[in-house]
Amino acid sequence: MSSRRRSDIFINLPALKKLDALLMEILNSFKETEFWYVEQGTMSGNSRSGSFRKIPQRKETRNSGCVSPEGFSEKARKHLRQKRDSANQIHKAAMAINSSILAEIWKFFIRTSRVFLCLLRQVIS
């Protein structure tokens, strides 16, 4: 059995690259935001210039999102909703591509396992 290029992956590769570019565009749109993140235990959560304290290094750190006491402006809410909806659509498209690729892999696995079992039966008998 020789190796060959997977046509299903090469067909979907441009679409996956486009989805990646769309996600990067969403991330890059968050340069000027009304929220920020701080590590839990390192900065007071109610201001951007909180007091820093040394904390022991942990393997896993969790960041907390902070918003000003006034909350989000209507413009920021609209922007966040739009980006959330876009990210959800990208997620659905990526899941569909992933599903089709996994189905192709499963079909290939079934075919090769049948061939393997036939060869194994011939060797045993």
Beta strands, then each sheet from edge to edge (+ up, - down):
strand 1: 35-39
strand 2: 63-67
sheet 1: 1+ 2-
end
